[in-house]
Amino acid sequence: MRTTMNLPDDLYRAARVRAAEEGRTVTSLLEEALRNLLDKESPNPAPYRVTPLTMGLPGEPPFDLSDNSAVLDYLDAHDDHDDRADS
């Protein structure tokens, strides 16, 4: 793909000199430099954070969401479903 870039004069001159020293084009030099930059992992990736689901309710949940037993106890205590069959 053809593109146009604005580079500082001194940077372009240095790229031309390096390309000539290596017997290659400025385009191939810049392509390699850009690929090397993009292939590196970000030194400080943004931390991944899960936002708690609040369902519009203020405050923290009344139990530790990472404790399965606490979650099940809470659900059992707040179960509005009547398990008895209607007779």
N, CA, C and O atoms as a CHARMM CRD file, in Angstrom:
* protein
*
  348
    1    1 MET  N      0.84600  -1.16800   0.00000 PROA 1      0.00000
    2    1 MET  CA     0.00000   0.00000   0.00000 PROA 1      0.00000
    3    1 MET  C      0.89400   1.23400   0.00000 PROA 1      0.00000
    4    1 MET  O      1.88800   1.29900   0.72300 PROA 1      0.00000
    5    2 ARG  N      0.53700   2.17400  -0.79200 PROA 2      0.00000
    6    2 ARG  CA     1.28800   3.41800  -0.86400 PROA 2      0.00000
    7    2 ARG  C      0.69600   4.38900   0.15700 PROA 2      0.00000
    8    2 ARG  O     -0.52200   4.48500   0.31000 PROA 2      0.00000
    9    3 THR  N      1.58200   5.10800   0.85400 PROA 3      0.00000
   10    3 THR  CA     1.11500   6.09600   1.82800 PROA 3      0.00000
   11    3 THR  C      2.08300   7.27000   1.85900 PROA 3      0.00000
   12    3 THR  O      3.20300   7.18000   1.35700 PROA 3      0.00000
   13    4 THR  N      1.64600   8.35100   2.44400 PROA 4      0.00000
   14    4 THR  CA     2.47700   9.54800   2.58800 PROA 4      0.00000
   15    4 THR  C      2.63100   9.83700   4.07000 PROA 4      0.00000
   16    4 THR  O      1.66500   9.76900   4.82900 PROA 4      0.00000
   17    5 MET  N      3.86000  10.16200   4.47900 PROA 5      0.00000
   18    5 MET  CA     4.12400  10.48400   5.87900 PROA 5      0.00000
   19    5 MET  C      4.92300  11.77300   5.94500 PROA 5      0.00000
   20    5 MET  O      5.66200  12.10900   5.02000 PROA 5      0.00000
   21    6 ASN  N      4.76900  12.48000   7.03200 PROA 6      0.00000
   22    6 ASN  CA     5.59400  13.65100   7.31000 PROA 6      0.00000
   23    6 ASN  C      6.60600  13.25200   8.37300 PROA 6      0.00000
   24    6 ASN  O      6.23800  12.88900   9.49000 PROA 6      0.00000
   25    7 LEU  N      7.88700  13.32300   8.01500 PROA 7      0.00000
   26    7 LEU  CA     8.96200  12.98400   8.94300 PROA 7      0.00000
   27    7 LEU  C      9.85600  14.19800   9.12700 PROA 7      0.00000
   28    7 LEU  O     10.02400  14.99000   8.19900 PROA 7      0.00000
   29    8 PRO  N     10.42400  14.35300  10.29900 PROA 8      0.00000
   30    8 PRO  CA    11.41300  15.41300  10.47600 PROA 8      0.00000
   31    8 PRO  C     12.57900  15.17900   9.50900 PROA 8      0.00000
   32    8 PRO  O     12.97200  14.04100   9.25400 PROA 8      0.00000
   33    9 ASP  N     13.11600  16.26800   8.98500 PROA 9      0.00000
   34    9 ASP  CA    14.19300  16.17000   7.99300 PROA 9      0.00000
   35    9 ASP  C     15.36300  15.32900   8.48600 PROA 9      0.00000
   36    9 ASP  O     15.88800  14.49500   7.74900 PROA 9      0.00000
   37   10 ASP  N     15.77300  15.54900   9.74100 PROA 10     0.00000
   38   10 ASP  CA    16.93400  14.81800  10.25300 PROA 10     0.00000
   39   10 ASP  C     16.65400  13.31700  10.35900 PROA 10     0.00000
   40   10 ASP  O     17.55700  12.50800  10.14300 PROA 10     0.00000
   41   11 LEU  N     15.43200  12.93700  10.68400 PROA 11     0.00000
   42   11 LEU  CA    15.07800  11.52400  10.76900 PROA 11     0.00000
   43   11 LEU  C     15.09700  10.88000   9.38200 PROA 11     0.00000
   44   11 LEU  O     15.58900   9.76400   9.21600 PROA 11     0.00000
   45   12 TYR  N     14.56500  11.58200   8.40200 PROA 12     0.00000
   46   12 TYR  CA    14.56800  11.03700   7.04200 PROA 12     0.00000
   47   12 TYR  C     16.00000  10.90700   6.51500 PROA 12     0.00000
   48   12 TYR  O     16.34800   9.91300   5.87700 PROA 12     0.00000
   49   13 ARG  N     16.83200  11.93300   6.79300 PROA 13     0.00000
   50   13 ARG  CA    18.22800  11.86300   6.33400 PROA 13     0.00000
   51   13 ARG  C     18.94400  10.67000   6.97600 PROA 13     0.00000
   52   13 ARG  O     19.69100   9.95800   6.30500 PROA 13     0.00000
   53   14 ALA  N     18.71800  10.45500   8.26700 PROA 14     0.00000
   54   14 ALA  CA    19.35300   9.32500   8.96000 PROA 14     0.00000
   55   14 ALA  C     18.85800   7.99700   8.38400 PROA 14     0.00000
   56   14 ALA  O     19.63500   7.05300   8.24300 PROA 14     0.00000
   57   15 ALA  N     17.58100   7.92500   8.05700 PROA 15     0.00000
   58   15 ALA  CA    17.02800   6.70400   7.45900 PROA 15     0.00000
   59   15 ALA  C     17.63700   6.46300   6.08200 PROA 15     0.00000
   60   15 ALA  O     17.95100   5.32500   5.73300 PROA 15     0.00000
   61   16 ARG  N     17.80600   7.52900   5.29700 PROA 16     0.00000
   62   16 ARG  CA    18.41500   7.38700   3.96400 PROA 16     0.00000
   63   16 ARG  C     19.85100   6.89400   4.06700 PROA 16     0.00000
   64   16 ARG  O     20.27700   6.02700   3.30500 PROA 16     0.00000
   65   17 VAL  N     20.59400   7.45600   5.01800 PROA 17     0.00000
   66   17 VAL  CA    21.99000   7.04600   5.20800 PROA 17     0.00000
   67   17 VAL  C     22.04900   5.57800   5.61600 PROA 17     0.00000
   68   17 VAL  O     22.83000   4.81100   5.05300 PROA 17     0.00000
   69   18 ARG  N     21.22900   5.17800   6.59100 PROA 18     0.00000
   70   18 ARG  CA    21.23300   3.78500   7.05800 PROA 18     0.00000
   71   18 ARG  C     20.83400   2.83600   5.93800 PROA 18     0.00000
   72   18 ARG  O     21.44700   1.78200   5.76600 PROA 18     0.00000
   73   19 ALA  N     19.81900   3.20100   5.18200 PROA 19     0.00000
   74   19 ALA  CA    19.37200   2.35000   4.07700 PROA 19     0.00000
   75   19 ALA  C     20.49100   2.18600   3.04800 PROA 19     0.00000
   76   19 ALA  O     20.71700   1.08700   2.54200 PROA 19     0.00000
   77   20 ALA  N     21.19000   3.27900   2.74200 PROA 20     0.00000
   78   20 ALA  CA    22.29000   3.21300   1.77300 PROA 20     0.00000
   79   20 ALA  C     23.41700   2.33100   2.30700 PROA 20     0.00000
   80   20 ALA  O     23.99700   1.54200   1.56000 PROA 20     0.00000
   81   21 GLU  N     23.72600   2.46200   3.59700 PROA 21     0.00000
   82   21 GLU  CA    24.77800   1.63700   4.20300 PROA 21     0.00000
   83   21 GLU  C     24.43500   0.14800   4.12200 PROA 21     0.00000
   84   21 GLU  O     25.31600  -0.69600   3.95600 PROA 21     0.00000
   85   22 GLU  N     23.15300  -0.15700   4.24000 PROA 22     0.00000
   86   22 GLU  CA    22.71300  -1.55500   4.22600 PROA 22     0.00000
   87   22 GLU  C     22.31700  -2.03100   2.83400 PROA 22     0.00000
   88   22 GLU  O     21.92700  -3.18400   2.65300 PROA 22     0.00000
   89   23 GLY  N     22.42100  -1.12500   1.83700 PROA 23     0.00000
   90   23 GLY  CA    22.09700  -1.49300   0.46500 PROA 23     0.00000
   91   23 GLY  C     20.62900  -1.83300   0.27300 PROA 23     0.00000
   92   23 GLY  O     20.28700  -2.79100  -0.42000 PROA 23     0.00000
   93   24 ARG  N     19.78300  -1.05500   0.87900 PROA 24     0.00000
   94   24 ARG  CA    18.34300  -1.30000   0.77200 PROA 24     0.00000
   95   24 ARG  C     17.59900   0.00800   0.60600 PROA 24     0.00000
   96   24 ARG  O     18.20600   1.07800   0.65300 PROA 24     0.00000
   97   25 THR  N     16.31800  -0.06400   0.41600 PROA 25     0.00000
   98   25 THR  CA    15.52500   1.15400   0.23100 PROA 25     0.00000
   99   25 THR  C     15.09100   1.70700   1.58800 PROA 25     0.00000
  100   25 THR  O     15.04300   0.99600   2.59100 PROA 25     0.00000
  101   26 VAL  N     14.78100   2.98800   1.57800 PROA 26     0.00000
  102   26 VAL  CA    14.24500   3.61700   2.78700 PROA 26     0.00000
  103   26 VAL  C     12.92600   2.94300   3.16100 PROA 26     0.00000
  104   26 VAL  O     12.64100   2.73800   4.34100 PROA 26     0.00000
  105   27 THR  N     12.13000   2.60100   2.16000 PROA 27     0.00000
  106   27 THR  CA    10.84800   1.93700   2.42200 PROA 27     0.00000
  107   27 THR  C     11.05100   0.63700   3.19100 PROA 27     0.00000
  108   27 THR  O     10.34900   0.38200   4.16900 PROA 27     0.00000
  109   28 SER  N     12.01000  -0.19200   2.75600 PROA 28     0.00000
  110   28 SER  CA    12.22000  -1.47200   3.44600 PROA 28     0.00000
  111   28 SER  C     12.74900  -1.25700   4.86300 PROA 28     0.00000
  112   28 SER  O     12.41400  -2.01500   5.77300 PROA 28     0.00000
  113   29 LEU  N     13.57500  -0.22600   5.04900 PROA 29     0.00000
  114   29 LEU  CA    14.09000   0.09400   6.37700 PROA 29     0.00000
  115   29 LEU  C     12.95300   0.51700   7.30500 PROA 29     0.00000
  116   29 LEU  O     12.85600   0.03700   8.43400 PROA 29     0.00000
  117   30 LEU  N     12.09400   1.41900   6.82400 PROA 30     0.00000
  118   30 LEU  CA    10.97700   1.89200   7.64200 PROA 30     0.00000
  119   30 LEU  C      9.96900   0.77700   7.90500 PROA 30     0.00000
  120   30 LEU  O      9.39200   0.70300   8.99000 PROA 30     0.00000
  121   31 GLU  N      9.75500  -0.09000   6.91400 PROA 31     0.00000
  122   31 GLU  CA     8.83700  -1.21600   7.10400 PROA 31     0.00000
  123   31 GLU  C      9.34600  -2.13700   8.21500 PROA 31     0.00000
  124   31 GLU  O      8.58200  -2.55400   9.08500 PROA 31     0.00000
  125   32 GLU  N     10.64300  -2.44700   8.17600 PROA 32     0.00000
  126   32 GLU  CA    11.21400  -3.31500   9.21200 PROA 32     0.00000
  127   32 GLU  C     11.10500  -2.66200  10.59100 PROA 32     0.00000
  128   32 GLU  O     10.74300  -3.31800  11.56800 PROA 32     0.00000
  129   33 ALA  N     11.42000  -1.37500  10.66200 PROA 33     0.00000
  130   33 ALA  CA    11.35000  -0.67400  11.94500 PROA 33     0.00000
  131   33 ALA  C      9.92400  -0.67400  12.49600 PROA 33     0.00000
  132   33 ALA  O      9.71900  -0.88700  13.69100 PROA 33     0.00000
  133   34 LEU  N      8.95400  -0.43900  11.63600 PROA 34     0.00000
  134   34 LEU  CA     7.56000  -0.40700  12.07400 PROA 34     0.00000
  135   34 LEU  C      7.09300  -1.79800  12.49900 PROA 34     0.00000
  136   34 LEU  O      6.40000  -1.94100  13.50700 PROA 34     0.00000
  137   35 ARG  N      7.47000  -2.81800  11.73600 PROA 35     0.00000
  138   35 ARG  CA     7.10100  -4.19900  12.11400 PROA 35     0.00000
  139   35 ARG  C      7.70600  -4.56800  13.46500 PROA 35     0.00000
  140   35 ARG  O      7.03000  -5.15500  14.31000 PROA 35     0.00000
  141   36 ASN  N      8.97400  -4.22700  13.67000 PROA 36     0.00000
  142   36 ASN  CA     9.62400  -4.52400  14.95400 PROA 36     0.00000
  143   36 ASN  C      8.91400  -3.82200  16.10500 PROA 36     0.00000
  144   36 ASN  O      8.72900  -4.41000  17.17100 PROA 36     0.00000
  145   37 LEU  N      8.52300  -2.59400  15.90100 PROA 37     0.00000
  146   37 LEU  CA     7.82000  -1.84700  16.94200 PROA 37     0.00000
  147   37 LEU  C      6.46900  -2.48000  17.24600 PROA 37     0.00000
  148   37 LEU  O      6.10700  -2.64400  18.41100 PROA 37     0.00000
  149   38 LEU  N      5.73000  -2.83400  16.21200 PROA 38     0.00000
  150   38 LEU  CA     4.39000  -3.38600  16.40600 PROA 38     0.00000
  151   38 LEU  C      4.41800  -4.82100  16.93200 PROA 38     0.00000
  152   38 LEU  O      3.45900  -5.26300  17.56500 PROA 38     0.00000
  153   39 ASP  N      5.50200  -5.55000  16.67800 PROA 39     0.00000
  154   39 ASP  CA     5.60400  -6.92800  17.16600 PROA 39     0.00000
  155   39 ASP  C      5.91700  -6.99700  18.65600 PROA 39     0.00000
  156   39 ASP  O      5.65800  -8.01600  19.29600 PROA 39     0.00000
  157   40 LYS  N      6.46700  -5.93100  19.21100 PROA 40     0.00000
  158   40 LYS  CA     6.78400  -5.91600  20.63900 PROA 40     0.00000
  159   40 LYS  C      5.49300  -5.85200  21.43800 PROA 40     0.00000
  160   40 LYS  O      4.51900  -5.21800  21.03300 PROA 40     0.00000
  161   41 GLU  N      5.50700  -6.52800  22.58900 PROA 41     0.00000
  162   41 GLU  CA     4.36100  -6.40100  23.48400 PROA 41     0.00000
  163   41 GLU  C      4.45500  -5.05000  24.16800 PROA 41     0.00000
  164   41 GLU  O      5.54400  -4.52400  24.39900 PROA 41     0.00000
  165   42 SER  N      3.32100  -4.51400  24.47800 PROA 42     0.00000
  166   42 SER  CA     3.28700  -3.24800  25.19500 PROA 42     0.00000
  167   42 SER  C      3.96500  -3.45000  26.54900 PROA 42     0.00000
  168   42 SER  O      3.64500  -4.41100  27.24900 PROA 42     0.00000
  169   43 PRO  N      4.89400  -2.57000  26.93900 PROA 43     0.00000
  170   43 PRO  CA     5.60100  -2.76400  28.20200 PROA 43     0.00000
  171   43 PRO  C      4.67200  -2.68600  29.41300 PROA 43     0.00000
  172   43 PRO  O      4.91000  -3.35400  30.41900 PROA 43     0.00000
  173   44 ASN  N      3.64900  -1.90300  29.32600 PROA 44     0.00000
  174   44 ASN  CA     2.70000  -1.75800  30.43000 PROA 44     0.00000
  175   44 ASN  C      1.28300  -1.88300  29.89400 PROA 44     0.00000
  176   44 ASN  O      0.58200  -0.88300  29.74100 PROA 44     0.00000
  177   45 PRO  N      0.85900  -3.11200  29.60900 PROA 45     0.00000
  178   45 PRO  CA    -0.50000  -3.23900  29.08300 PROA 45     0.00000
  179   45 PRO  C     -1.50900  -2.75400  30.11100 PROA 45     0.00000
  180   45 PRO  O     -1.29800  -2.86800  31.31800 PROA 45     0.00000
  181   46 ALA  N     -2.58500  -2.22300  29.61700 PROA 46     0.00000
  182   46 ALA  CA    -3.62700  -1.74500  30.52500 PROA 46     0.00000
  183   46 ALA  C     -4.14600  -2.92300  31.33400 PROA 46     0.00000
  184   46 ALA  O     -4.43800  -3.98100  30.77600 PROA 46     0.00000
  185   47 PRO  N     -4.26300  -2.74900  32.63700 PROA 47     0.00000
  186   47 PRO  CA    -4.75800  -3.85800  33.45100 PROA 47     0.00000
  187   47 PRO  C     -6.19500  -4.19800  33.08400 PROA 47     0.00000
  188   47 PRO  O     -7.01600  -3.31900  32.82000 PROA 47     0.00000
  189   48 TYR  N     -6.47300  -5.48900  33.07300 PROA 48     0.00000
  190   48 TYR  CA    -7.81600  -5.95100  32.76500 PROA 48     0.00000
  191   48 TYR  C     -8.61100  -5.94300  34.05400 PROA 48     0.00000
  192   48 TYR  O     -8.22300  -6.57600  35.03600 PROA 48     0.00000
  193   49 ARG  N     -9.70200  -5.24100  34.05200 PROA 49     0.00000
  194   49 ARG  CA   -10.51300  -5.13000  35.26200 PROA 49     0.00000
  195   49 ARG  C    -11.94500  -5.48600  34.91700 PROA 49     0.00000
  196   49 ARG  O    -12.51100  -4.98100  33.94800 PROA 49     0.00000
  197   50 VAL  N    -12.51600  -6.35400  35.71700 PROA 50     0.00000
  198   50 VAL  CA   -13.91200  -6.71800  35.54400 PROA 50     0.00000
  199   50 VAL  C    -14.73200  -5.83300  36.46600 PROA 50     0.00000
  200   50 VAL  O    -14.50000  -5.78500  37.67400 PROA 50     0.00000
  201   51 THR  N    -15.68100  -5.14300  35.88600 PROA 51     0.00000
  202   51 THR  CA   -16.55500  -4.29800  36.68600 PROA 51     0.00000
  203   51 THR  C    -17.66700  -5.15400  37.26800 PROA 51     0.00000
  204   51 THR  O    -18.35000  -5.86600  36.53200 PROA 51     0.00000
  205   52 PRO  N    -17.85700  -5.09400  38.57800 PROA 52     0.00000
  206   52 PRO  CA   -18.89900  -5.91300  39.18700 PROA 52     0.00000
  207   52 PRO  C    -20.28000  -5.55700  38.65200 PROA 52     0.00000
  208   52 PRO  O    -20.58200  -4.39300  38.38900 PROA 52     0.00000
  209   53 LEU  N    -21.09400  -6.56200  38.50100 PROA 53     0.00000
  210   53 LEU  CA   -22.46600  -6.37700  38.06400 PROA 53     0.00000
  211   53 LEU  C    -23.29500  -5.95900  39.26600 PROA 53     0.00000
  212   53 LEU  O    -23.36400  -6.68900  40.25500 PROA 53     0.00000
  213   54 THR  N    -23.91900  -4.80000  39.19400 PROA 54     0.00000
  214   54 THR  CA   -24.69100  -4.31500  40.33900 PROA 54     0.00000
  215   54 THR  C    -26.18400  -4.34900  40.09600 PROA 54     0.00000
  216   54 THR  O    -26.96500  -4.16900  41.03100 PROA 54     0.00000
  217   55 MET  N    -26.59300  -4.57400  38.87200 PROA 55     0.00000
  218   55 MET  CA   -28.00800  -4.58900  38.50400 PROA 55     0.00000
  219   55 MET  C    -28.72000  -3.32200  38.98200 PROA 55     0.00000
  220   55 MET  O    -29.89600  -3.35100  39.34500 PROA 55     0.00000
  221   56 GLY  N    -27.99100  -2.22900  38.97300 PROA 56     0.00000
  222   56 GLY  CA   -28.58100  -0.95000  39.33200 PROA 56     0.00000
  223   56 GLY  C    -28.69300  -0.70500  40.82000 PROA 56     0.00000
  224   56 GLY  O    -29.18400   0.34600  41.23200 PROA 56     0.00000
  225   57 LEU  N    -28.25200  -1.64400  41.63700 PROA 57     0.00000
  226   57 LEU  CA   -28.34300  -1.48200  43.08500 PROA 57     0.00000
  227   57 LEU  C    -27.06000  -0.85200  43.60200 PROA 57     0.00000
  228   57 LEU  O    -25.97600  -1.19400  43.13000 PROA 57     0.00000
  229   58 PRO  N    -27.15900   0.05100  44.55300 PROA 58     0.00000
  230   58 PRO  CA   -25.95400   0.68700  45.09400 PROA 58     0.00000
  231   58 PRO  C    -25.22600  -0.25000  46.06000 PROA 58     0.00000
  232   58 PRO  O    -25.82300  -1.16800  46.62200 PROA 58     0.00000
  233   59 GLY  N    -23.95000  -0.00600  46.23700 PROA 59     0.00000
  234   59 GLY  CA   -23.18500  -0.73700  47.24000 PROA 59     0.00000
  235   59 GLY  C    -22.60500  -2.04500  46.75200 PROA 59     0.00000
  236   59 GLY  O    -22.71000  -2.40800  45.58000 PROA 59     0.00000
  237   60 GLU  N    -21.99100  -2.73700  47.69100 PROA 60     0.00000
  238   60 GLU  CA   -21.34100  -4.01300  47.42100 PROA 60     0.00000
  239   60 GLU  C    -22.32100  -5.16000  47.64500 PROA 60     0.00000
  240   60 GLU  O    -23.28800  -5.00900  48.39200 PROA 60     0.00000
  241   61 PRO  N    -22.08500  -6.30300  47.00600 PROA 61     0.00000
  242   61 PRO  CA   -22.94700  -7.45800  47.25400 PROA 61     0.00000
  243   61 PRO  C    -22.81500  -7.89900  48.71600 PROA 61     0.00000
  244   61 PRO  O    -21.78000  -7.66500  49.34100 PROA 61     0.00000
  245   62 PRO  N    -23.84500  -8.52800  49.25800 PROA 62     0.00000
  246   62 PRO  CA   -23.82500  -8.90200  50.67700 PROA 62     0.00000
  247   62 PRO  C    -23.01800 -10.17200  50.95500 PROA 62     0.00000
  248   62 PRO  O    -23.12400 -10.74400  52.04000 PROA 62     0.00000
  249   63 PHE  N    -22.21500 -10.61600  49.98800 PROA 63     0.00000
  250   63 PHE  CA   -21.40000 -11.81500  50.16400 PROA 63     0.00000
  251   63 PHE  C    -20.21900 -11.73000  49.21500 PROA 63     0.00000
  252   63 PHE  O    -20.19300 -10.90800  48.29900 PROA 63     0.00000
  253   64 ASP  N    -19.24500 -12.59300  49.45200 PROA 64     0.00000
  254   64 ASP  CA   -18.04400 -12.64200  48.61700 PROA 64     0.00000
  255   64 ASP  C    -18.36400 -13.40100  47.33700 PROA 64     0.00000
  256   64 ASP  O    -18.63700 -14.60100  47.37800 PROA 64     0.00000
  257   65 LEU  N    -18.33200 -12.71000  46.20100 PROA 65     0.00000
  258   65 LEU  CA   -18.68600 -13.32900  44.92500 PROA 65     0.00000
  259   65 LEU  C    -17.74200 -14.45700  44.52600 PROA 65     0.00000
  260   65 LEU  O    -18.10000 -15.29000  43.69300 PROA 65     0.00000
  261   66 SER  N    -16.55700 -14.49800  45.09600 PROA 66     0.00000
  262   66 SER  CA   -15.61600 -15.56700  44.75300 PROA 66     0.00000
  263   66 SER  C    -15.81100 -16.80300  45.62700 PROA 66     0.00000
  264   66 SER  O    -15.14400 -17.81700  45.42300 PROA 66     0.00000
  265   67 ASP  N    -16.72500 -16.72600  46.60400 PROA 67     0.00000
  266   67 ASP  CA   -16.99900 -17.85000  47.50800 PROA 67     0.00000
  267   67 ASP  C    -18.29800 -18.52200  47.07500 PROA 67     0.00000
  268   67 ASP  O    -19.39000 -18.04200  47.37800 PROA 67     0.00000
  269   68 ASN  N    -18.16400 -19.64600  46.35900 PROA 68     0.00000
  270   68 ASN  CA   -19.35000 -20.33600  45.83800 PROA 68     0.00000
  271   68 ASN  C    -20.33800 -20.70200  46.93300 PROA 68     0.00000
  272   68 ASN  O    -21.55000 -20.59400  46.74300 PROA 68     0.00000
  273   69 SER  N    -19.83000 -21.12900  48.06500 PROA 69     0.00000
  274   69 SER  CA   -20.69900 -21.51900  49.17100 PROA 69     0.00000
  275   69 SER  C    -21.52400 -20.32900  49.65700 PROA 69     0.00000
  276   69 SER  O    -22.71500 -20.46900  49.93400 PROA 69     0.00000
  277   70 ALA  N    -20.89900 -19.17100  49.75900 PROA 70     0.00000
  278   70 ALA  CA   -21.61500 -17.96800  50.20300 PROA 70     0.00000
  279   70 ALA  C    -22.67700 -17.56700  49.18800 PROA 70     0.00000
  280   70 ALA  O    -23.76800 -17.13800  49.56400 PROA 70     0.00000
  281   71 VAL  N    -22.36300 -17.70600  47.90900 PROA 71     0.00000
  282   71 VAL  CA   -23.34000 -17.37900  46.86300 PROA 71     0.00000
  283   71 VAL  C    -24.53800 -18.30900  46.96300 PROA 71     0.00000
  284   71 VAL  O    -25.68200 -17.85500  46.93400 PROA 71     0.00000
  285   72 LEU  N    -24.28100 -19.61100  47.08200 PROA 72     0.00000
  286   72 LEU  CA   -25.38100 -20.57700  47.17800 PROA 72     0.00000
  287   72 LEU  C    -26.21000 -20.37100  48.44100 PROA 72     0.00000
  288   72 LEU  O    -27.43600 -20.46800  48.39500 PROA 72     0.00000
  289   73 ASP  N    -25.55400 -20.08600  49.57200 PROA 73     0.00000
  290   73 ASP  CA   -26.28900 -19.81700  50.81500 PROA 73     0.00000
  291   73 ASP  C    -27.20200 -18.61000  50.64100 PROA 73     0.00000
  292   73 ASP  O    -28.35200 -18.62500  51.08100 PROA 73     0.00000
  293   74 TYR  N    -26.68900 -17.56900  50.00100 PROA 74     0.00000
  294   74 TYR  CA   -27.49900 -16.36800  49.78600 PROA 74     0.00000
  295   74 TYR  C    -28.69400 -16.68600  48.89200 PROA 74     0.00000
  296   74 TYR  O    -29.81500 -16.26300  49.17200 PROA 74     0.00000
  297   75 LEU  N    -28.45100 -17.42900  47.81900 PROA 75     0.00000
  298   75 LEU  CA   -29.54400 -17.77600  46.90800 PROA 75     0.00000
  299   75 LEU  C    -30.58800 -18.63800  47.60200 PROA 75     0.00000
  300   75 LEU  O    -31.78700 -18.44300  47.40200 PROA 75     0.00000
  301   76 ASP  N    -30.13800 -19.59500  48.42100 PROA 76     0.00000
  302   76 ASP  CA   -31.08500 -20.43700  49.15700 PROA 76     0.00000
  303   76 ASP  C    -31.92300 -19.60400  50.12100 PROA 76     0.00000
  304   76 ASP  O    -33.12700 -19.82700  50.24900 PROA 76     0.00000
  305   77 ALA  N    -31.30300 -18.65800  50.79100 PROA 77     0.00000
  306   77 ALA  CA   -32.01300 -17.83100  51.76900 PROA 77     0.00000
  307   77 ALA  C    -33.00800 -16.88900  51.10600 PROA 77     0.00000
  308   77 ALA  O    -33.97200 -16.46100  51.73900 PROA 77     0.00000
  309   78 HSD  N    -32.78500 -16.56700  49.85100 PROA 78     0.00000
  310   78 HSD  CA   -33.65300 -15.61400  49.15400 PROA 78     0.00000
  311   78 HSD  C    -34.44100 -16.28000  48.03400 PROA 78     0.00000
  312   78 HSD  O    -34.86100 -15.61700  47.08600 PROA 78     0.00000
  313   79 ASP  N    -34.64100 -17.58100  48.14100 PROA 79     0.00000
  314   79 ASP  CA   -35.38500 -18.34200  47.13100 PROA 79     0.00000
  315   79 ASP  C    -36.87300 -18.15600  47.36200 PROA 79     0.00000
  316   79 ASP  O    -37.40800 -18.61000  48.37400 PROA 79     0.00000
  317   80 ASP  N    -37.53900 -17.49800  46.43900 PROA 80     0.00000
  318   80 ASP  CA   -38.98000 -17.26400  46.55000 PROA 80     0.00000
  319   80 ASP  C    -39.77800 -18.40300  45.93900 PROA 80     0.00000
  320   80 ASP  O    -41.00700 -18.39500  46.00000 PROA 80     0.00000
  321   81 HSD  N    -39.11200 -19.36800  45.36100 PROA 81     0.00000
  322   81 HSD  CA   -39.78500 -20.48700  44.70100 PROA 81     0.00000
  323   81 HSD  C    -40.20100 -21.52100  45.73800 PROA 81     0.00000
  324   81 HSD  O    -39.39000 -21.94700  46.56100 PROA 81     0.00000
  325   82 ASP  N    -41.45100 -21.91700  45.69600 PROA 82     0.00000
  326   82 ASP  CA   -41.97000 -22.92600  46.61100 PROA 82     0.00000
  327   82 ASP  C    -41.81400 -24.27900  45.94400 PROA 82     0.00000
  328   82 ASP  O    -42.44900 -24.55000  44.92500 PROA 82     0.00000
  329   83 ASP  N    -40.96500 -25.13600  46.51800 PROA 83     0.00000
  330   83 ASP  CA   -40.70000 -26.44100  45.92400 PROA 83     0.00000
  331   83 ASP  C    -41.84900 -27.42700  46.11100 PROA 83     0.00000
  332   83 ASP  O    -41.85000 -28.48600  45.48300 PROA 83     0.00000
  333   84 ARG  N    -42.82000 -27.11000  46.95400 PROA 84     0.00000
  334   84 ARG  CA   -43.92700 -28.03300  47.19000 PROA 84     0.00000
  335   84 ARG  C    -44.86500 -28.02900  46.00200 PROA 84     0.00000
  336   84 ARG  O    -45.20300 -26.97200  45.47200 PROA 84     0.00000
  337   85 ALA  N    -45.27800 -29.19500  45.59100 PROA 85     0.00000
  338   85 ALA  CA   -46.21700 -29.31400  44.47000 PROA 85     0.00000
  339   85 ALA  C    -47.60800 -28.93400  44.93700 PROA 85     0.00000
  340   85 ALA  O    -48.02000 -29.26800  46.04800 PROA 85     0.00000
  341   86 ASP  N    -48.32400 -28.23300  44.07400 PROA 86     0.00000
  342   86 ASP  CA   -49.70300 -27.88000  44.40800 PROA 86     0.00000
  343   86 ASP  C    -50.55700 -29.13400  44.33700 PROA 86     0.00000
  344   86 ASP  O    -50.49300 -29.87600  43.35700 PROA 86     0.00000
  345   87 SER  N    -51.35900 -29.37500  45.37200 PROA 87     0.00000
  346   87 SER  CA   -52.22100 -30.55600  45.38700 PROA 87     0.00000
  347   87 SER  C    -53.65700 -30.15100  45.32500 PROA 87     0.00000
  348   87 SER  O    -54.54000 -31.00800  45.32800 PROA 87     0.00000
